[in-house]
Every structure is written in structure tokens, then in C-alpha cells.
Amino acid sequence: MTKGRKNGLYGGISAELSALMRTGWADTERRDLTLSEQAPYAARRRAALSARFTGERLVIPSGNLKVRSNDDTYPFRPYSGYVHMTGDQARDGALVLEPRSDGGHDAYCYQLPRDGRDSDEFWTGPTAELWMGRRRSLAESERVLGLPCRDVRTAAEDLAAGPAVRTRIVRGHDPALEAAVTTDEERDAELEEALDDLRLVKDEWELAEMRKAVDSTVRGFVDVVRELSAAIASSERWIEGTFFRRARLEGNAVGYGTICAAGEHATIMHWTENDGPVRPGDLLLLDAGVETRTLYTADVTRTLPISGTFTPLQRTVYDAVYEAQEAGMAAVKPGAHYRDFHEAAQRSLTARLVEWGFIDGPVDRAYELGLQRRFTMAGTGHMLGLDVHDCARARTEGYVDALLEPGMVLTVEPGLYVQPDDLTVPKEWRGIGVRIEDDVVVTDSGHENLSAGLPRSADDVEAWMAEFAG
């Protein structure tokens, strides 16, 4: 379907219709907008980025719409590095840091401006506001972002005609801007790496957003437990929809595809089909996170007995995971190696697997050979923030090989997954999957569990669920 057909324009536009559409519109310029709370923090982040790339032009696009089907697009979600550096979420934008002779940079933001009512573009063009909703004007964006803003439709031409300086661009988000500059792929990757490095330690504003995300997520889990009886009568999708309602009500959306895994689906790490039955007697593994309207996300997992009470065997597995999480969280403190919490949790699980006879010991040998991974599958956590797996392209020496610092936010999420077709274990163990995941911020004295509002121990989980039994 062409844009014209989508807009109902099967024929031409008469002069009379064009004239009618261009007249009679109120002035809707927002003169009441003020600087956003995030703007001063974004300015400091840009200064830190500038200091890493003296004398170089940096281009950080927000990204473009992506087609889902025909002329329907996916909901737009901007590139996280752009959001972090600007506080902006507009599509088709770009932050440019232009080098100055004194070694610093001038920052400005390209934006798609509002459609003027003096042409037919505002109701027939490819970005027609009348169809897609009002955008901020460039002047409005300047007041909100604290940045000079320019018309993005001239960005490619401006960059191509700019001074001949070394330029870096974050690739994969805006083909038109990439085509307008001459860069080196390796140097461009270093820019993306630096942007992720700068998100490793959260500032106070970011930590407040993380608390909002986690608090909303806790309320979403409460919603799910309240509606478990309805899920039993339908499927995992009732649970997914219940949590999504909270995410949309209090935030932007979910921060990633919600995992609603009942029964043996809990052994699938990234089960997102969410179309299976919810049966009393089984476990429900719910891995979900609310993304705030500023795009910071929580990432929390609880494994719940659907009937409200763990069976003895389910409790055995659950307690082993809880014990491992306790060991992992105890290792989260400033000055500790990032890998310490993973090692502590994995060694704990390895000991249980050797004790149960699922893998051959002794424990140290089994751990060194990685034998526990048949049942633990994944690592024990990751950084968290604007992305659910935040800072994924940061330097290894600044992330997985680094020491923990106050302000880092990470998940601690050990799990055990006994596959339903695993013939190496007794039949009654097969199909049991348990994960417990919390969001933790490193503090000056240790750590704070941001998601402590949700119970973790088996006894506390059962007592909590009993509050909603009816």
C-alpha cells in the first residue's frame, strides 16, 4: 500500500482541498516547556565522551522506524547511547559533537521538525503529523534538551559539507547518515564501546529511574499473583497480559520480552511464546521488567508454586537456587571482581549437583570443567540500565574483568534447569526449572537489593502467595 493510498488519496489533490487543508489551524507552539530533569546529567555525560575523542567529530543517531509488515512499523525505540547522551527519544534524530580548536566539542541535536501548515506535507507526506501525531518543534526541543537543535533533513548534506576532520558514527541505526560521512569501521566500534563504558556507573538520576522501574515491576508481580486463578483458567498469556498492563500503565512498556514459563517451559531460558497451560502443582517462572518512560528497565525473576505451596522436590531445587543467590549477592561489593558473584553462585550450585549425583565430583574439578552448565546453562547476571543487558559492548577490562564500583547496577540470577528429556537424572526431577533474579546496586558499603520488595525464600514466597489466596 502506498502512502497515498494509506491516507485515502486514491486520486490527485485538488487545489481547493489543498487550500482548505492549509487554513484554519491554531498556533500550538508549546512555550511553557522547560529544561528536563535529565538534561544536566546528559550534559555531563557528553563532556565525558568529548574528553575521550579530542579533535574528532562524533555522530550518534537515534535510529529510524523499522517496517513490521508492509507499511506498518514496529513501535520505535531509540538507540540507548543516543538517549543517554541527550535524554531525547525522538526518531530520525542524531547528536553531533563537533570538535573545537580548544580540544572540546560543540554539541547539537538534529531533529525532525514539525510539519508546517503552509504545505501538504503535514497531512500527505511520509512523516505526516496529522497521521502520526504531533512532534516537538526545534525551539521546543532546545528548551527541553538544553541543546541547539537543527533540521535533520539537512543533516546528511551538512555532514558531507563539514570540515575535513576525523569522524566516527555509531553504525546500524541510520543508513543515510552513515552514507554521508567517511569513517573507519574499527574506529566507529570504539565510539560505541565508549558509549557503553560511560553507562557502567549510574548517576543519581539514573538510580532514581532504576528504583521506579523496579518498584513498578514489584507491583506487576503482585498483579500476577492476584490473577493466578484466571491464568489457570486460560494460559500463560493471561500472565503476560497482566504484567504488560502494569508496564504500560506506569511505564513505557516491558523492557524485554516477558518470560511466562509454567511447568516444563521453565526449563527454557528464553521462553516467550507464553501460550502454555498453567496447572496447579507446577511451578511458574516469571521473568519480567517494567521499562520506565525514560527507558530504564528492571529485570526480575521469581519462580512460584502455582498451587501456593512447593512440593518437597520443588523446594529442594528452589532452596538450592536460593542458597546460590545468597552466595552470589554476598559477593557484590565495591572492590570485588565482577566475576566473583558469578563464581560464588555457580560453585554453590555445583556442590548441590555433585551432592545429588547429577555430575561427578569433586566440586572443584566439576566446576573447573564446567560440568554444572548442563543444568545452570547461563551466567549468573549482567549489567542493567537502559538496556536489559546494559553496556554489552563495553570494554572487557571495564566490565567483566573489572572491579565493582558504587553506582553499578546488575542482576544476580542463578538458576537450575532440568530438561524434561534428560535421561541422566531421575524421572521425578525432569521438567523442573527454577530461577531467582534480583536487581542490585553496588553501594559504598556493599550492595542494595532494589527488588527486595518481592519475597525470595521458599517460606516467604508461600506466605506471600497465601495473602492472595481466595
C-alpha positions as CSV (number, residue, x, y, z in Angstrom):
1,M,0.0,0.0,0.0
2,T,1.5,3.4,-1.0
3,K,1.5,6.3,1.4
4,G,-1.2,8.0,-0.8
5,R,-3.5,5.0,-0.6
6,K,-2.9,4.7,3.2
7,N,-4.0,8.3,3.5
8,G,-7.1,7.7,1.4
9,L,-5.7,9.6,-1.6
10,Y,-6.6,7.4,-4.5
11,G,-6.7,10.4,-6.8
12,G,-4.9,13.7,-7.0
13,I,-5.3,16.6,-4.6
14,S,-7.5,19.4,-5.9
15,A,-6.4,22.9,-5.4
16,E,-9.5,23.6,-3.4
17,L,-8.7,20.7,-1.0
18,S,-5.1,21.8,-0.7
19,A,-6.2,25.3,0.2
20,L,-8.8,24.1,2.7
21,M,-6.2,21.9,4.4
22,R,-3.7,24.8,4.8
23,T,-6.0,27.2,6.6
24,G,-7.7,27.5,9.9
25,W,-5.1,25.9,12.2
26,A,-4.4,27.2,15.7
27,D,-0.9,28.1,16.9
28,T,0.1,25.1,19.1
29,E,3.7,26.0,19.9
30,R,4.5,25.0,23.5
31,R,6.1,28.0,25.2
32,D,5.6,26.5,28.6
33,L,8.2,23.7,28.2
34,T,11.3,23.9,30.4
35,L,14.6,22.1,30.7
36,S,14.2,18.4,31.6
37,E,15.5,16.9,34.8
38,Q,17.8,14.7,32.9
39,A,19.4,17.5,30.8
40,P,22.2,18.5,33.2
41,Y,23.2,14.8,33.7
42,A,23.2,14.3,29.9
43,A,25.4,17.4,29.5
44,R,28.0,15.8,31.9
45,R,27.9,12.6,30.0
46,R,28.6,14.4,26.8
47,A,31.5,16.2,28.4
48,A,32.9,12.8,29.4
49,L,32.5,11.5,25.9
50,S,34.1,14.6,24.4
51,A,37.2,14.1,26.6
52,R,37.8,10.7,25.1
53,F,37.7,11.9,21.4
54,T,39.5,15.2,21.2
55,G,39.6,16.7,17.7
56,E,37.1,14.2,16.3
57,R,33.5,14.6,15.1
58,L,31.1,12.2,16.7
59,V,27.7,11.3,15.2
60,I,25.2,9.3,17.4
61,P,21.9,8.6,15.6
62,S,18.7,7.8,17.4
63,G,17.5,5.4,14.7
64,N,14.7,5.1,12.2
65,L,11.4,3.4,12.1
66,K,11.5,-0.3,11.0
67,V,8.9,-2.0,8.9
68,R,7.0,-4.8,10.6
69,S,4.7,-5.6,7.7
70,N,4.1,-3.7,4.5
71,D,3.6,-0.1,5.7
72,D,3.1,-0.9,9.3
73,T,6.1,-0.2,11.6
74,Y,7.3,-1.6,14.9
75,P,7.0,0.7,17.9
76,F,10.0,3.0,17.8
77,R,12.7,2.6,20.5
78,P,15.7,4.9,20.1
79,Y,19.4,3.7,20.4
80,S,20.3,3.7,24.1
81,G,23.6,5.6,23.6
82,Y,21.6,8.5,22.0
83,V,19.1,8.5,24.9
84,H,21.9,8.5,27.4
85,M,23.7,11.4,25.8
86,T,20.6,13.6,25.2
87,G,17.6,12.5,27.2
88,D,15.7,12.5,23.9
89,Q,13.6,9.7,22.4
90,A,12.7,11.1,19.0
91,R,13.1,9.0,15.9
92,D,15.3,10.1,13.0
93,G,17.4,12.3,15.2
94,A,21.2,12.5,15.7
95,L,23.5,14.0,18.3
96,V,26.6,15.6,16.7
97,L,29.7,16.6,18.7
98,E,31.7,18.9,16.5
99,P,35.4,19.4,17.6
100,R,36.6,22.8,18.6
101,S,40.1,24.1,18.3
102,D,40.5,24.3,22.1
103,G,40.0,20.5,22.3
104,G,36.4,20.4,23.4
105,H,33.3,19.9,21.3
106,D,30.1,21.9,20.4
107,A,27.1,19.6,20.7
108,Y,23.9,20.0,18.7
109,C,21.0,17.7,18.1
110,Y,19.4,17.1,14.7
111,Q,15.6,16.6,15.0
112,L,12.7,16.1,12.6
113,P,10.9,19.4,12.9
114,R,7.2,19.9,13.0
115,D,5.4,20.0,9.6
116,G,4.4,23.5,8.5
117,R,0.8,24.1,7.7
118,D,1.8,26.0,4.6
119,S,2.3,22.8,2.5
120,D,0.5,19.5,2.1
121,E,3.3,17.6,3.8
122,F,1.7,17.7,7.2
123,W,-1.2,15.5,6.0
124,T,0.2,13.7,3.0
125,G,4.0,13.4,3.5
126,P,6.0,10.4,4.6
127,T,6.2,11.7,8.2
128,A,2.8,13.4,8.2
129,E,2.0,14.8,11.7
130,L,-1.8,14.6,11.1
131,W,-1.4,10.8,10.8
132,M,1.4,10.1,13.2
133,G,1.0,12.6,15.9
134,R,2.5,15.9,16.9
135,R,6.2,16.3,17.2
136,R,8.1,18.9,19.1
137,S,9.3,21.9,17.2
138,L,13.0,22.6,17.1
139,A,12.6,25.5,19.5
140,E,10.6,23.3,21.9
141,S,13.3,20.6,21.8
142,E,16.0,23.2,22.5
143,R,14.1,24.2,25.7
144,V,13.7,20.6,26.9
145,L,17.1,19.2,25.9
146,G,19.3,22.3,26.6
147,L,20.9,21.7,23.2
148,P,20.9,23.7,19.9
149,C,18.6,21.7,17.5
150,R,18.7,21.6,13.7
151,D,16.6,20.2,11.0
152,V,17.6,16.6,10.4
153,R,16.5,16.8,6.8
154,T,19.7,18.7,6.1
155,A,22.0,16.5,8.3
156,A,23.4,14.4,5.6
157,E,24.2,17.4,3.5
158,D,25.7,19.3,6.4
159,L,27.9,16.4,7.5
160,A,29.1,15.8,3.9
161,A,30.0,19.5,3.6
162,G,31.5,19.9,7.0
163,P,35.2,20.5,7.9
164,A,37.5,17.7,7.0
165,V,38.1,16.1,10.4
166,R,38.2,12.5,11.6
167,T,34.6,11.4,12.1
168,R,33.1,8.5,14.0
169,I,29.5,7.3,13.8
170,V,27.5,4.6,15.6
171,R,26.6,2.2,12.8
172,G,23.5,0.3,12.2
173,H,20.9,2.9,13.1
174,D,20.7,5.5,10.2
175,P,21.9,4.4,6.8
176,A,21.5,7.9,5.3
177,L,23.8,9.5,7.9
178,E,26.3,6.6,7.5
179,A,26.4,7.2,3.8
180,A,27.1,11.0,4.3
181,V,30.4,10.5,6.3
182,T,33.6,8.8,5.6
183,T,34.6,6.7,8.6
184,D,36.5,3.6,9.7
185,E,34.6,0.6,10.9
186,E,37.1,-0.2,13.7
187,R,37.1,3.4,15.0
188,D,33.3,3.5,14.8
189,A,33.1,0.4,17.0
190,E,35.4,2.2,19.5
191,L,32.8,5.0,19.8
192,E,30.0,2.5,20.5
193,E,32.3,0.9,23.1
194,A,32.9,4.2,24.8
195,L,29.2,5.0,24.9
196,D,28.6,1.7,26.7
197,D,31.6,2.2,29.0
198,L,30.0,5.5,30.2
199,R,26.8,3.7,31.2
200,L,28.6,1.3,33.6
201,V,28.3,3.5,36.6
202,K,24.9,5.1,37.0
203,D,24.5,8.7,38.3
204,E,21.9,9.7,40.9
205,W,19.2,10.5,38.4
206,E,19.6,7.1,36.7
207,L,19.5,5.3,40.0
208,A,16.2,7.0,40.8
209,E,14.8,5.8,37.4
210,M,16.0,2.3,38.2
211,R,14.1,2.4,41.5
212,K,11.0,3.4,39.7
213,A,11.4,0.6,37.2
214,V,11.9,-2.0,40.0
215,D,9.0,-0.7,42.1
216,S,6.6,-0.9,39.2
217,T,7.9,-4.4,38.4
218,V,7.2,-5.5,42.0
219,R,3.6,-4.2,41.6
220,G,3.4,-6.1,38.3
221,F,4.3,-9.4,40.1
222,V,1.7,-8.7,42.7
223,D,-0.9,-8.3,39.9
224,V,0.1,-11.6,38.5
225,V,-0.2,-13.5,41.8
226,R,-3.6,-11.9,42.3
227,E,-4.8,-13.2,38.9
228,L,-3.3,-16.7,39.0
229,S,-6.7,-18.3,39.2
230,A,-7.6,-16.6,35.9
231,A,-4.3,-17.8,34.4
232,I,-5.1,-21.3,35.5
233,A,-8.4,-21.0,33.6
234,S,-6.7,-19.7,30.5
235,S,-2.9,-19.9,29.8
236,E,0.5,-18.2,30.3
237,R,-0.7,-15.4,28.1
238,W,-3.0,-14.2,30.9
239,I,0.1,-13.7,33.0
240,E,1.9,-11.9,30.2
241,G,-1.1,-9.6,29.6
242,T,-1.5,-8.9,33.3
243,F,2.1,-7.8,33.7
244,F,2.0,-5.8,30.4
245,R,-0.9,-3.8,31.7
246,R,1.1,-2.6,34.7
247,A,4.1,-1.9,32.4
248,R,2.0,0.3,30.1
249,L,0.1,2.0,33.0
250,E,3.2,3.1,34.9
251,G,6.0,3.0,32.3
252,N,6.7,2.9,28.6
253,A,6.3,-0.9,28.1
254,V,8.1,-4.0,29.2
255,G,11.9,-3.7,28.9
256,Y,12.2,-7.1,27.1
257,G,10.0,-10.0,26.0
258,T,8.3,-11.3,29.2
259,I,9.0,-14.9,30.1
260,C,5.9,-16.6,31.5
261,A,7.0,-20.2,31.8
262,A,4.8,-22.7,33.6
263,G,5.6,-26.4,34.1
264,E,8.4,-27.7,31.9
265,H,8.6,-24.4,30.0
266,A,10.5,-23.1,33.0
267,T,13.5,-25.1,31.7
268,I,13.6,-23.0,28.6
269,M,15.8,-19.9,29.3
270,H,14.1,-17.6,26.9
271,W,10.6,-18.9,26.6
272,T,8.5,-16.1,25.2
273,E,5.7,-17.9,23.3
274,N,3.8,-17.8,26.6
275,D,1.0,-20.0,25.3
276,G,1.2,-23.0,27.6
277,P,-1.2,-24.2,30.3
278,V,-0.9,-23.0,33.9
279,R,-1.5,-26.0,36.1
280,P,-1.8,-26.3,39.9
281,G,1.1,-28.4,41.2
282,D,3.6,-27.0,38.6
283,L,6.0,-24.1,39.0
284,L,5.6,-20.8,37.2
285,L,8.9,-19.0,36.3
286,L,8.1,-15.3,35.6
287,D,11.0,-13.2,34.3
288,A,9.7,-9.6,33.6
289,G,10.6,-6.0,33.9
290,V,8.9,-2.6,33.5
291,E,10.7,-0.1,31.4
292,T,10.2,3.5,32.6
293,R,9.1,6.3,30.4
294,T,12.7,7.4,30.3
295,L,13.6,3.8,29.1
296,Y,15.4,2.4,32.1
297,T,14.3,-1.2,32.7
298,A,14.1,-3.6,35.6
299,D,14.8,-7.3,35.2
300,V,13.3,-9.6,37.9
301,T,12.5,-13.3,38.1
302,R,10.5,-15.3,40.6
303,T,9.6,-19.0,40.5
304,L,6.3,-19.5,42.1
305,P,4.3,-22.7,43.1
306,I,1.1,-22.3,41.1
307,S,-0.9,-24.0,43.9
308,G,0.7,-21.7,46.5
309,T,2.9,-24.4,48.1
310,F,6.1,-26.1,46.9
311,T,6.3,-29.9,46.7
312,P,9.2,-31.4,48.7
313,L,11.2,-31.9,45.5
314,Q,10.4,-28.4,44.1
315,R,11.5,-26.9,47.4
316,T,14.8,-28.9,47.2
317,V,15.6,-27.4,43.9
318,Y,14.3,-23.9,44.9
319,D,16.4,-23.9,48.1
320,A,19.5,-24.8,46.2
321,V,19.0,-21.8,43.8
322,Y,18.2,-19.5,46.8
323,E,21.3,-20.6,48.5
324,A,23.3,-19.9,45.4
325,Q,21.8,-16.5,45.0
326,E,22.6,-15.6,48.6
327,A,26.2,-16.6,47.9
328,G,26.3,-14.5,44.8
329,M,24.7,-11.4,46.4
330,A,27.2,-11.6,49.3
331,A,30.0,-11.2,46.7
332,V,28.5,-7.9,45.3
333,K,30.5,-5.1,46.9
334,P,32.9,-2.3,45.9
335,G,36.3,-3.6,45.0
336,A,35.2,-7.1,44.3
337,H,35.8,-8.5,40.9
338,Y,32.8,-8.5,38.6
339,R,33.1,-12.3,38.1
340,D,33.1,-13.0,41.9
341,F,29.3,-13.2,42.3
342,H,29.0,-15.5,39.3
343,E,31.7,-17.8,40.6
344,A,30.2,-17.9,44.1
345,A,26.7,-18.8,42.8
346,Q,28.0,-21.3,40.3
347,R,30.2,-23.1,42.9
348,S,27.2,-23.3,45.2
349,L,25.1,-24.9,42.5
350,T,27.9,-27.2,41.5
351,A,28.1,-28.5,45.1
352,R,24.4,-29.4,45.1
353,L,24.6,-31.1,41.7
354,V,27.5,-33.2,42.9
355,E,25.6,-34.0,46.1
356,W,22.6,-35.1,44.1
357,G,24.7,-37.3,41.9
358,F,23.9,-35.4,38.7
359,I,27.5,-34.7,37.9
360,D,30.7,-36.3,39.0
361,G,32.8,-34.6,41.7
362,P,34.8,-33.5,43.5
363,V,33.2,-30.0,43.4
364,D,36.4,-28.1,42.4
365,R,37.0,-30.4,39.5
366,A,33.4,-30.3,38.3
367,Y,33.4,-26.5,38.4
368,E,36.7,-26.1,36.6
369,L,35.4,-28.4,33.8
370,G,32.1,-26.5,33.7
371,L,30.1,-29.7,34.3
372,Q,27.4,-27.7,36.1
373,R,26.5,-25.9,33.0
374,R,24.4,-28.8,31.8
375,F,21.9,-27.6,34.5
376,T,22.8,-24.0,35.1
377,M,23.1,-23.1,31.4
378,A,23.8,-19.4,31.7
379,G,25.9,-16.9,33.6
380,T,24.7,-15.5,36.9
381,G,23.9,-11.9,35.9
382,H,24.7,-8.9,33.8
383,M,24.7,-5.1,34.0
384,L,21.3,-3.4,33.9
385,G,20.1,0.1,32.8
386,L,18.8,1.5,29.6
387,D,19.2,-2.0,28.1
388,V,18.2,-5.1,29.9
389,H,21.7,-6.4,29.1
390,D,23.3,-3.0,29.5
391,C,26.8,-2.0,28.4
392,A,27.1,-5.1,26.3
393,R,29.7,-3.5,24.1
394,A,31.8,-2.0,26.8
395,R,35.5,-2.9,27.0
396,T,36.1,-6.3,28.7
397,E,38.6,-4.7,31.1
398,G,35.9,-2.2,32.1
399,Y,33.1,-4.8,32.5
400,V,33.6,-8.5,33.1
401,D,37.3,-8.1,34.1
402,A,36.7,-5.0,36.2
403,L,36.3,-4.3,39.9
404,L,32.8,-3.3,41.0
405,E,32.2,0.3,41.8
406,P,29.4,2.1,43.7
407,G,26.6,3.0,41.2
408,M,26.9,-0.1,39.1
409,V,23.6,-1.9,38.8
410,L,23.5,-5.6,38.0
411,T,21.3,-8.7,38.2
412,V,22.1,-11.7,40.3
413,E,20.1,-14.6,38.8
414,P,21.3,-18.2,39.3
415,G,19.1,-21.0,38.1
416,L,18.7,-24.7,37.7
417,Y,17.0,-26.2,34.7
418,V,16.4,-30.0,34.5
419,Q,15.3,-30.7,31.0
420,P,12.2,-32.9,30.5
421,D,14.1,-35.3,28.3
422,D,17.2,-35.6,30.4
423,L,17.8,-39.3,31.0
424,T,20.7,-38.7,33.3
425,V,18.5,-37.7,36.2
426,P,15.6,-39.5,38.0
427,K,12.3,-39.1,36.2
428,E,10.7,-37.1,39.0
429,W,13.3,-34.3,38.6
430,R,12.7,-33.8,34.9
431,G,10.9,-30.6,33.8
432,I,11.7,-28.6,36.9
433,G,13.2,-25.1,36.2
434,V,13.9,-22.5,38.9
435,R,15.5,-19.1,38.6
436,I,15.6,-16.3,41.2
437,E,16.7,-12.9,40.0
438,D,17.1,-9.6,41.7
439,D,18.4,-6.1,40.7
440,V,21.3,-5.0,42.9
441,V,23.1,-1.6,43.0
442,V,26.6,-1.5,44.4
443,T,26.9,0.9,47.3
444,D,29.9,2.4,49.2
445,S,29.5,-0.3,51.9
446,G,28.2,-3.3,49.9
447,H,25.1,-3.5,47.9
448,E,21.3,-2.8,48.0
449,N,18.8,-5.2,46.6
450,L,16.4,-2.9,44.7
451,S,13.8,-5.7,44.3
452,A,13.8,-6.7,47.9
453,G,10.0,-5.9,47.9
454,L,9.4,-9.3,46.5
455,P,10.0,-12.4,48.8
456,R,12.8,-14.7,47.9
457,S,13.0,-17.7,50.3
458,A,10.6,-20.6,49.8
459,D,8.8,-19.9,53.1
460,D,8.4,-16.2,52.4
461,V,7.1,-16.9,48.9
462,E,4.5,-19.3,50.2
463,A,3.4,-16.9,52.9
464,W,3.2,-14.0,50.4
465,M,1.1,-16.1,48.0
466,A,-1.2,-17.1,50.8
467,E,-2.1,-13.4,51.2
468,F,-3.9,-13.6,47.9
469,A,-5.5,-17.0,48.2
470,G,-9.2,-16.8,47.9
